């Protein structure tokens, strides 16, 4: 069973940067992690970044130009570089891959990002 482990979160001041990592394990094959999500307190989980089947990466309007998703397929790891962080970016961040019925893998524990002065 594939396990997802997110890391790299923390407390950062507005305008700061963080780099999140998500490592997938439990499979002998390359795991195609394609998306980052986040869930703020009291809100639904939302899609933040998605690598399409065509190879491009789409971002939520709220993070466009500030967040960059990348992957290291050899390590079954995806990253989310977050710059110019804002208080409204405060959330628990998760990785996964979308499927026709939701997501492909069981959710990991996520990593908490708190943007506050």
Legacy VTK file of the C-alpha trace (Angstrom):
# vtk DataFile Version 3.0
C-alpha trace
ASCII
DATASET POLYDATA
POINTS 117 float
0.000 0.000 0.000
1.351 3.390 -0.964
2.152 5.714 1.913
2.532 9.454 1.540
4.691 11.439 3.941
4.656 15.210 3.727
7.285 17.369 5.424
8.841 20.804 5.409
6.078 22.849 6.951
6.493 25.295 9.779
5.928 28.804 11.009
7.051 31.555 8.666
6.531 35.296 8.524
4.530 36.901 5.730
6.716 37.243 2.662
8.816 34.254 3.618
9.412 30.976 1.821
9.099 27.288 2.511
9.804 24.174 0.516
7.521 21.231 1.129
8.362 17.651 0.267
6.165 14.630 -0.176
7.677 11.188 -0.426
5.747 8.145 -1.567
6.688 4.638 -0.522
5.270 1.148 -0.563
5.484 0.379 -4.241
8.176 -1.086 -6.405
7.134 1.182 -9.225
7.420 4.851 -9.906
4.554 6.569 -8.145
3.102 9.349 -10.203
2.321 12.017 -7.636
0.712 14.852 -9.503
-0.872 17.282 -7.110
-0.645 19.352 -3.963
-3.704 20.185 -1.910
-4.282 22.200 1.224
-6.921 22.483 3.891
-7.304 25.596 5.966
-9.127 25.526 9.313
-12.859 25.303 8.786
-12.550 24.979 5.029
-12.728 22.235 2.448
-9.543 20.742 1.086
-8.594 22.502 -2.133
-6.325 21.786 -5.048
-3.260 24.003 -5.094
-1.165 22.596 -7.951
-1.749 19.909 -10.536
0.573 18.464 -13.134
-1.560 17.591 -16.119
-1.186 14.576 -18.353
0.141 16.967 -20.967
3.046 17.882 -18.720
2.071 21.386 -17.733
1.400 22.393 -14.154
-1.693 24.351 -13.269
-1.965 26.398 -10.116
-4.842 27.797 -8.144
-5.263 31.488 -8.856
-4.497 32.283 -5.238
-0.962 30.853 -5.499
-0.112 31.461 -9.145
3.259 33.109 -9.537
4.273 32.294 -5.958
4.219 28.481 -5.757
6.139 26.042 -7.930
5.666 22.294 -8.012
8.442 19.952 -9.045
9.078 16.218 -8.979
11.933 13.788 -8.594
10.576 10.591 -10.088
13.651 8.616 -9.096
12.866 9.384 -5.459
9.066 9.206 -5.791
9.018 12.679 -4.311
7.235 15.885 -5.170
8.082 19.338 -3.904
6.228 22.579 -3.486
8.324 25.709 -3.380
6.282 28.446 -1.757
7.446 32.047 -1.956
5.938 35.345 -0.877
3.803 33.530 1.636
0.660 35.187 2.931
-1.381 34.556 6.083
-4.118 33.091 3.907
-1.703 30.342 2.853
-1.954 28.944 6.374
-3.194 25.371 6.040
-2.249 21.732 6.211
-0.677 20.738 2.918
-1.019 17.314 1.319
0.141 15.605 -1.851
-1.736 13.032 -3.887
-2.928 12.347 -7.392
-6.464 12.917 -8.616
-8.575 10.078 -9.897
-12.006 9.785 -11.409
-13.480 9.193 -7.959
-11.326 11.540 -5.920
-7.697 10.707 -5.260
-5.547 7.687 -5.980
-3.853 7.190 -2.653
-4.716 7.255 1.005
-4.059 10.690 2.421
-0.886 11.234 4.401
-0.765 13.204 7.639
-0.011 16.430 5.837
2.379 19.159 6.902
1.258 22.305 8.715
2.165 25.664 7.238
1.492 28.706 9.380
2.133 32.184 8.030
2.059 34.746 10.773
4.015 37.650 12.135
LINES 1 118
117 0 1 2 3 4 5 6 7 8 9 10 11 12 13 14 15 16 17 18 19 20 21 22 23 24 25 26 27 28 29 30 31 32 33 34 35 36 37 38 39 40 41 42 43 44 45 46 47 48 49 50 51 52 53 54 55 56 57 58 59 60 61 62 63 64 65 66 67 68 69 70 71 72 73 74 75 76 77 78 79 80 81 82 83 84 85 86 87 88 89 90 91 92 93 94 95 96 97 98 99 100 101 102 103 104 105 106 107 108 109 110 111 112 113 114 115 116
